Amino acid sequence: MPVEVMESPRYIRGFGVLNQLGDAAKEYGTRALVVAGERAFSAVQGKVEASLAAAGLDYRVVIYKGFCSMVHIKKALIQAGDFAADLVIGIGGGTVIDASKKIAHDLGLPIITVPTIAATCAAWTPLSVMYDECGAVTAEEWLSRSPKAVIADTEVIMKAPVRYLVAGIGDSIAKWFEPSFVRQALDVKADCFLRSTLDLAKTAYEILSDNGEKAVEQCKANKAGPELDAVIDVCIAVTGMLSGMAGDAARFAVAHAFYNAFSALPLSHALLHGEVVTLGILLQESLRNGDGGVADKELISFYSRMGLPTSWKGAGLRKLTEDELDLVVSRMEAGDSLTALRKLPLGVDLSARRLKEAIAGMYHMHHQ
């Protein structure tokens, strides 16, 4: 069977490494279109502009607003005007970086990403999650090229609200729980990349478990340490590697399918991506255990230690109406993940009735 593994970006992480942006960028171009989130750019503007100027680059800054959608991407390109860029630099969180990767892809240009938070692995992966104008996921678009470089400045990420780091931890552990969900139904003996993914994902989960609490404390105190660096590396780089290594087998799981479906409800927008994925993992484990209200003790302990929501109510969400439940379930059923899962001999009830029952039961989830 043919195998395709995407190239990995050059990864630069450390305290103050943002000053290396210009030197990294001039390897790929001389005229940079900088696509940035408004808050993100206000936090790094001085250092970014000084670094690009010192390296002799011309640049134009486009402040990106809204979801990662073609409507907002076109607005960003209008802002760019007639600037003849030969390089894109994406600065901000997952939404802006996904949009900047899509822009670079469509323009046929290389991209360097500068994550200002560690809430997702968007800075690493050759993937743009596309949304409609109401914030519902419409597609996951795999791009033909990975970013050339990722500049992850520990100081910048540390100064962002700690909620983003916690959400990144929640998103990252899905890379262990999702492939584990289907492992029993797959022949992994001769699958080099899937076996490697499972081993690395387990190690990443252990690193987060060992270092997550201290990293969160360091973020709150604005005092970086090796634990924070380790967690940043997992959330951005290792999770990004895992997204591309295992192929469809690792992505065909409940947690991200739930995120994609749940995004159609306006109330979902109060939560970060990783927080919703966290709930999706609880849903997945409840389905696996055959009881909509029971999740693994170790998992719940991990959530509690990191400050992740351990229930629907704990995430600050109200009960869903019947119509909302039906919409989420129907969107899950329409997605590729659930279709593929139902073809595997998992021994897990993934019927629409069971999904609806399990999602409804998450509001008052209890643990054993």
N, C-alpha and C positions, 0 to 999 in steps of 0.2 A: 504493500500500500504506500503511495507517495506521501512524503512528509515535507512540510514547509515550516521552518522556524524563522521568525522575524529577527532582524538584527537588533542588538541591544544598544541603547544610547550610552554615550559617555556619561558617567555619573559623578558629579562633584558635590560633596556634602561636607559642610563644616561651618564653624563660626566665622562669619564675615566673608564667605566665598563669593558673595554677590559681586565683589570687586573684580572677579575673574570673568564676568559676563562678556565684557568687550573683547578680551583676548580669545575667548571661546568662539564668539560670534564672527570675528574677522577671518576665521578659518573657512567660513561657508559663504560669506558675502560682505558687501561694503555698504549696502543700503537696506536697513532693517525696518520692516513694518512691525511696530510694537503694539500688540493687542492685549489690553490689560483691563482688569476690573477696576472700578473707580476707587474703592477702599484700598485694594491691594496696591494700586499704583501710588496712592498718596503716602503709603507706608514706606515705599522703596524708591520713590522718584529721584531723590538726590543722588543716591548711590548708583542707580541704573544709568542716569544721564551722564554722570561723571565717568563711569566705566566705559560707556559707548563712545563718549567724546575723546577719552584718553587713547582709545584704540583707533581713532580716526574714522569712525562710522557715521554716515548720515542716517537719520532715522525720522520716522513720523509715528506719533502716538495716537492710537485709536482707543477710546474708552468704550468698552463693550458693555452693553446693558441688556438684560432679559435672559430668557432661556437659550439653550443651544438649539436654535431653530434656523431654518433657511431665511426666514423673514428678518431676524436680527443679524444674521451673518451678512445679508445683502446691505443692511443699514451700515454695518461696520465697513464694508467695502466702499460704500458711498463716502463715508468719512475719509477713507484713505485717498480718495480722489485720484489724481493722475500720478501719484508717487510711484515711481518705478522700482519697487522693492525686488531684491534678489534673496531675501531671507525674511523669515517671520520669527518673532520672539513673543511667546505667550506668557503672560504674567498674571497670576491669581490663583483661584481655586479651580475645582474640577469643571464647572460650567464654562468658564472663560477659556481654560486650557483646551477643553474639547472643541470649542468653537474655533480657537486659533489653529488647532491641528487640522480641522476641516478646511479652513481658509487656506492654509499652506498646501494641503493636498490638492484642492481645486485649482490653485494657482501654479502648482508644480514646483513649489519652493521648499527648501529645507527649513526645519523649525528647531529652535531651542526653547525649552520650557523652563519657567522659573516658578515653581510652586511656592506660594506664600503661606500655605497651610498644608498639613499632612493628613487631610481628611479622606483622600482617595489615592489611587495609583495612576490617576489620569495623566500626570506629567510624564510617565514612562511608556504607557501603552499606545500602540498604533490604532486607537479606537476612539470614535466620537459617538456618544450617546445622544441621539437626536430627539427633540421634543416638539410638541405643537405649541400654539400660542397660549394654551391654558396650563401648560406644564406637565402634560401626559407624555410618557415615553412613546415614540412612534417607531424607532428603529435603533439598532446597534450597528453602526457602520464601521467595519474593519477597513483600515486604510492601507495603502500599498507600502508606506514607509514609516519607520519609527522616528521619533525625534532624534536629532543628531546628538544633543546633549541635554542633560537635566542639571540645573544649578539649584541645589537645595541648601539655602542658608539657614543654619540652625538658629541664629539670632532672630531672623525674621519669623520663622515658624514658631519659635518659643514665645514671641511677643503677641502672637495671635490669640484670640480667646481659646481657652483650654478645651472647650466643647468640641472644637474641630479635631484636636488630637485624639480625644476619646472616641469620636465617630470614626476616625481612621482605624483605630484598633478594632472597632466593631466590623468595619468593612473587611479588614485583613483576615480575621479569623474565619470568614466565610470560605476562604481558599483552602482551609482544612476541612471544615464541616461539609461543604458541598460535594467534593469528590469522594469523601468518606461515605456519603449517603448512597452512592452508586457503585462503590468499589466491589461489593459482594456480587454484583451482577455482571462484572466485566472481567475478561481474561487479561490480567495485567502482566503476566509472567514475561512475555516477550515484547512488552510495550515500554521501550526505554524512557520516553518522555513522561508518560503517565506515572510510571513507578518513581521516577525522579521527582515529579511534581508532588506526589503523596509524601515522600520523605522530606522534601524541603518545606512543604506546607505544615507538616507536623512540627518541624524544627522552628519554623516561624511562630507558630502558636505558642510553643514553649518559651521562646524568647520574649514574646509579649506578656506571657503569664509571669515570667521571672522579673521583667523590668518595667512593665506597664505602670504599676502604681507609683514607683519612684519617678518615672518620666513625667507623669501627670503632676506630681508634687513639684518637680523642677520647672515645669511650664508655668504653674501657678505662681511660683516664687521668682520667675524670670532669672533662674540660675541653672545654666545648662550643665549637663554631666553626661557620662558615657551611656547611661540608661536612656536618656532622651534621644541621643544620637542613634542608639540601637533601634528604638521604636520608630523613629523617622525612616531609617533604612528599610525596616520591614514594611511600613505603610506605603512607601513610595516605590522603592526599588524591588524588593523581594516579591511583594504582591504583584507588581507589574510583570516581573519575570513569570510568575505562576500563571498569570492571565493568558500568556501566550504559549506556554509550554505544553499544556495538557490537551489542547484541542477541545473539541466539543464535549468530550466526556466529562471534563471537570466543570463545565459551565452549565450542564443540564441538571440543575438542581433547583430546589424550591425557593431559596432565599432571594435570589436576584429576580426570579420570575415573579415573586410576590412584589418586589420593589417596582418593577416595570408596570404591573397591573395597578398597584396601589397609587401610583403617581397620577392617575386620572381623577382622584378625589382631591378637591381643594384643601381639605384638612391635612393631607399628607405634606403639604409644603411648609408646615410648621416644623418639620423634622428634617435633619440632614440625611444624606444618602446612607451613611453608615448606620445611623439610628434605625432607619427603616429596614435595612439589611439585617440588623440585630434582631428585630422582630420576626423577620423572615426565617432566620435560623431557628428561633423558638418554634415557629410554625412547623418547619421541617422536622425538627426533633419530636414534636408532639405527634405528628403524623407517623413517624417511624415507630414511636412507642405505643401507638394505638390508643392513646388517650389524649383528647384535645386539651386537657388541662395540666399535663405532666411533662416536665422537662428535666433533663439530667442535672443532678446535684452539682457536679463539678462545673458544668456550664453556667448555672445560675450563680455559683460562687464567684466565677470569673467575672461575670457581668457586674455583680455587686462590688467587687474590688475595684473595677475600673470605672464605675459610675455609669454603666450602660443600663438602659431600661430593661427590667426583668418581666414586664407585662405591658399590655396595651394601656392600662390605666396609669401605670408607672411612667409611660412616655407622655402623659398629659393628654391622651386622646379620649374622646367620648365614644360611646357605643355607636357602631355603624347601623344605619337603617337597613331594612330588607333590600331596598333598591341598591344601596351602596354595596352591600355584601354581594348581591347578584352581579353588579358591574365588575367588581374585583375578580370574582370567580370566572366570569365570562372572558375577561381579558387574560387571565392566567391560562384558560383553556385554549385561547386563540394563539398563544405564544408557542414558539418552537420548543422551549424547554420542557413544558408539561407534555407535549405531544411525544417527545423523545423518551421521557421518563416512563410514560405509560407502556412503552414497547419493551421495557426492561423487566426481567423477572425479579422485582424488588420485594414482593410480598407485602407491599404497602398499599392501602386503599387510597387512591388518588382521584376518586370520583368527585363530581361536582358537589354532591350532597355532603361528602366527607370534608371537602375543602371548606365549604360554607360553615359547617358545624365547627371545624377547628378554628377558623378565623374568628367566628363569633365568640368562641370559648376563651380566646386570648385575653379578653377584657378582664376577667377575674381569674386569670391563670394561677393555679396553685402548684406547689412543687413538693416532691417527695424525696 
